[in-house]
Structures are given as structure tokens and as C-alpha cells.
Amino acid sequence: MEVSIIQKPDLVVAIDFGSTYSGYAWQWRTDFLRNKGNIEFNTNWGSGALQLHKTTTCLLLKANGDDESEYEIDSFGYKAERIYINMSKEHEKEKKKNLDRGDEDNSLENFYLFKRFKHLLYTKEIDDKMKVEDQLDRHFPLFHVLSKFLKALKDHFINNLKEKGQRVNLDKTLWVVTVPAIWSEKAKAFMRKAMEKALMEETEGIEKSLTKKKRKNLLLALEPEAAAIYCIHLPCEQRANMNDFGAPGQVFLTADLGGLTADLSAVKVLDEGLLEEVCLSTGQLTGGQNVNDAFFQACHNNFDGDSWNKTFGKSTPTECLEMEDDFEQKKVTIGKEDQRLEKIVLKVPYTIMKEIDKNNITLKETNDFYLEENEMKFTSELVRNKLFKETCAKMYDVMKEDLESKKLKDCRTVVLVGGFAESPIVVQHIREAIKKNFPNMKVVVPTSPFQAVLKGAVLYGHDPMIFRSRIARYTYGVGINHVFDEKRHDKEKKWLNTEDNKYYCKDVLAVHVAKGQSVILKEQLEEHRYRPTYKNQKSVNISIYASDRAPMNSTVDGEPKDVIYITDEGCEKIGEIDVEIPDTLLGTERNLLVRMVYGGTELSVIVIDETSGKDFPLSIKLI
């Protein structure tokens, strides 16, 4: 649970690894105690950066040898894109010269540009062997790319403070990394492992990095929850204008609208500013990237045949990067002016323009997409009704599902945060849809919604126990042998214990925490007693499991109606404790007391041998 991390750190640094943009924010403990809103951001990502507080999720690696470990960080973010674009342009020039001479140009061979690779972590099948493609379709280990990108952000922060004359004591620094609520546990573990590797690696000019024993310096935060924390710490004037936001007893839904997902978190405000999770965080794989995809699909649809796709596929990496970045920058501004002035105007890639001039590509007759000189122009109708409408509808649908839940019957406020909440079109679509179906609901957007997750993550690092209770995301328990019940148990798992001549059912999950159960953090859950199977048994293995199933309501005798087996699909072993019980005098009458404390991000387990009084602790990271 959260108490296992370092307490009252001198410095909290939050890293937001986004699908399109990433960045970091920080706050010293003294500033937190004096003014919680005084959180610092890096605002210098290089000239021409598209955002002030974040840089693009982009990494440029340079090969120094054949071994993957020899690849080093050349640059990251917007700087990496500019460097790569410049190198690509030089590469194209040299390529033309070399073709004339019959030579081969390998100027880009040792450089690998990776962009927007977060989407790979939304799959269920995640392991260290996963690959990611660079800009030239070459494959590279995803874990290596992710840890290098996180290291680049970490190093940038440390050097940033060093240039300001501020010394960073890494042992007293807590790093908070944000993750989507809808990520699988494997994805969260993958992110934790990548950040741990980034923290272990040395930062040039710094005497030492964290040792292997310093894993208490890392905490993961769910993105919509971090945003909710940010919102309740807004200045009083802002909260007053947001439906008296943050008043004790208020239930609100936070929607973090990002590049890939709409992540939701429903919480209730308690006294003293504490929060209570109302229902499990939910989400949908839909966001700003869907609008990008719709844009490229619109390009394809407005040209005859498959001519656009075939020609655009031949475009240089430079043209692809510049066109996508240009669209990314312009799409969030649509809706800020008079609708009659709404147009997205983009430069036509040279490869496409050349084929148009040759009449190899023909534009269909249409009223909402046209070419003028070397520019493509999209009308307001196409932008609103074809690029944005479907994505906004999907985001609303996931909110509607939560708002119709009985657990949110007292909810009167929906808060939109995240980079995509910067878009007036998105806000307008969602407001209109919610007003139509939930007339008493108010949709609010705080100032600088794109900062919400980072700022909230910093505040969470300073006060990780701000959540008084959480909803268990999985069913947690112990794998046991249970006296066989003909009505309830699987006959395939029946076995005879020849020592006591009784039949047992193997692989039964004895439930300690049920999925969907509201659990008060730090408070001990109901304890369970277990006994050894055999009289002369001198050790017992207590194996802890997590299942994605919630047990059905209990029967009269307190047992669940259905049995969860540790061999079921969706049930995984997450930890184990070997307990030594050398005193066999009491045979099978020896009691092992198992206590669990659920902390939201960590599960603490203590096994106590009641005969000797000796305890055996175990701490299991959940996210």
C-alpha cells in the first residue's frame, strides 16, 4: 500500500507519458506545505515546440554497436523530430547525388526515430519481447525504447534543476508516473519496470542514481484520479464557478480525454478533503488520435480509387511527420473562432502534389474538401461532422454508461480534463449530449485542463493517502484445499487425503477481497485462518492470487455461490510466502492467521504462526 513508499519526500516529480505529448512537473515539500498550487513545469522544450508544458512523445536513438544495449539516447521530444527531419532532408539530397554517382547513402542507418508508441501497451498480451517500429519500419524492443524515453525525461529534469543551481537528493525524491486507468495489470507492471530501469541508470554529471533497494521512490498514479485530485485543489473562486466543486459530500465524474483514451474516475469528496472511490475506473480506447485517423481516411475518401494511399505511402518520413504535426497542432484550435471561419488548411506533401500535377491522382467532386494552390482545405462541416463527431460520440457513450449507474445517482458534475478537453468542439459535443440526457448534470472544464493530470500526480505524491477508500479492481485470495462439497465443487478436482480419509477439492481460491468491494485503505481486512494439510508438515506455502472475476453473493453459510479456482482463466498468482512451522506437536490443529491490508496500489499480506507467534510479511505491487 502507499505507506510503503518514502514518506514526506523532499521533492515530488511527476512524469506524464502521453500518447502524443509527454512532460514532467515537480514541487518541493516546503512549497507543498506553503501553497499546494505552486507546482512547477518545464517550459523550455526548444524553439518551435508545439506545446508549452509538454513535448512530443518521440525518441531518437543512435547506434554505437551491434548490441541493443549500445544504443544511446541522441535526443527526445520535439528536438528529436527536428533533428531527424533535418537529417532526412539531407539524406534525400545525398540520395539523389549518390544515385547519379551510383553510390549508396546510409546516413540514417544508425538512427532510429520512435514516435507515439504508447498505444502498444493497451493490448492484453504484454511481455519483454514486444517490438516497436521506428520511422523506417525497423523493429526494436519496446521495453528498451520506453525505459530510454523515461530516462530522457528524468535526465532532462535533473539537469534542468542543476542548471538552476538546485541540488537533487535522489534518495529523498519520489517519482510519480501516471498510467491510464484502463491499462491491464501487466501494462502497469511493464511501465513500473521500465521506470525502475530508468531510475537505476546514471544521469551524466550526477554522482549516483538510485540503488536497487530504493524502489520506495516510485509510485504509479491513475490518470483520471490524479486529475480529480488536481480539481479539488483548485482555487476557491474556480471551484465556485464549477458547480461549487469539491464540497464535502459531492460526487463527481472526472473524464480524462487524451490522445488514445477517455479515462473515467468517479469519486466522492469526504470531510477534511479526503476522497472515496465510488466505482471502478472505466474508459474507452477513443481520443484525439481517432480524429487524426479520420483525417487521413477523409484524405483517402476524397480522391478517386486508392491513389492517395499508394502515393502517400511513398512520401518521405519528413513529409509524413510534418503533415501529422501540422494537423495535430490545428485540430484543437477548431471551434475557437466564428464557425464560418473554421477551416483546416494543410500543405500538400510534395510527393502527392507531383502526382496531382501529372493527373495520376484525381480529386472527387466534393463541397467540403478542396485543393487550392499547394494546400488542402477542409471545411467546417467536414471537420465537425466527419472528423470529430464519431469520436465525441464514443467518448460520451462511455460517460453515459457510468452516469446511468446506481452508484452515480448523486453525481451532478462531470469534469473534462486532458489535452483533448482543450478542443472547443469536443467540449461542445459532450455538453450538448449530457444536457439532453442528464439535464441536471453540469459539465465543467478547469483552467488549463491539459495540466490536470501532471499537477494532480504531484499532489498525490505528497499526499498518497488522500483516498480514504478504493474499489478493489480484482478479487484477491489464497489458494487452498477445501473439504469437498458435491453440490459446489468440480469433481475433476476431487482428491482423497489418506491421512484423515477425507475428500478435498484442490485449487480453490479463498477470497479475502472481492472485486468491486469498497475497501478502506490501511485498515486490516477480515482475517482468515488456515491449517496444514498433514500432521507432520513443517512448512506451508501460502500463495496469493488475483482473479478478474467477482464472486457471486454468499450463501447462508457464508460461502460464495460460485467457486473461483486458481486455475481459471483470468486468475494469476501474484505472490507467495513460505512459512516454516517446525513444531508439529498439534498436528493439523496448528493455525496460520492470514491478514491482508489493501492499499490500492499495493497489497500487504502478513501470515502469523499462532503457535510460535512468528510473522511472515509480504508486499505485492498492484500497479
Salt bridges, closest charged atoms under 4 A:
GLU2 OE2 - ARG470 NE 3.90
ASP16 OD2 - LYS54 NZ 2.77
ASP31 OD1 - ARG34 NH2 2.80
GLU81 OE1 - LYS115 NZ 2.99
GLU90 OE2 - LYS93 NZ 3.77
GLU94 OE2 - LYS97 NZ 3.85
ASP103 OD2 - ARG101 NE 3.12
ASP105 OD2 - HIS91 ND1 2.52
ASP128 OD2 - LYS193 NZ 2.63
GLU133 OE2 - HIS139 NE2 3.28
ASP134 OD2 - ARG138 NH2 2.79
ASP155 OD2 - LYS151 NZ 2.51
ASP155 OD1 - LYS154 NZ 3.66
ASP171 OD2 - LYS208 NZ 3.39
GLU185 OE2 - LYS188 NZ 3.36
GLU196 OE2 - ARG192 NH1 3.99
GLU196 OE1 - ARG215 NH1 3.73
GLU201 OE2 - LYS197 NZ 2.51
GLU223 OE2 - LYS118 NZ 3.13
GLU225 OE1 - ARG470 NH1 2.61
GLU225 OE2 - ARG473 NH2 3.28
GLU277 OE2 - ARG473 NH2 2.75
ASP306 OD1 - HIS300 ND1 3.78
GLU322 OE2 - LYS89 NZ 3.55
GLU324 OE2 - ARG116 NH1 2.54
ASP325 OD1 - LYS115 NZ 2.82
ASP325 OD1 - ARG116 NH2 3.77
ASP326 OD1 - LYS330 NZ 3.30
GLU328 OE1 - ARG116 NH2 3.82
GLU328 OE1 - LYS331 NZ 3.43
ASP338 OD2 - ARG340 NH2 2.65
GLU342 OE2 - ARG384 NH2 2.80
ASP368 OD2 - LYS386 NZ 3.31
GLU372 OE2 - LYS377 NZ 2.67
GLU390 OE2 - LYS394 NZ 3.70
GLU404 OE2 - LYS400 NZ 2.86
ASP410 OD2 - LYS409 NZ 3.50
GLU486 OE1 - LYS491 NZ 3.99
GLU486 OE2 - LYS494 NZ 3.02
ASP507 OD2 - LYS493 NZ 2.97
GLU527 OE1 - ARG595 NE 2.94
GLU559 OE2 - HIS482 NE2 3.42
ASP562 OD2 - ARG549 NH2 2.51
ASP568 OD2 - ARG549 NH1 3.09
GLU572 OE2 - LYS186 NZ 3.98
GLU576 OE1 - LYS573 NZ 2.74
GLU589 OE1 - ARG531 NH1 3.05
GLU602 OE1 - LYS621 NZ 2.71
GLU610 OE2 - ARG529 NH2 2.91
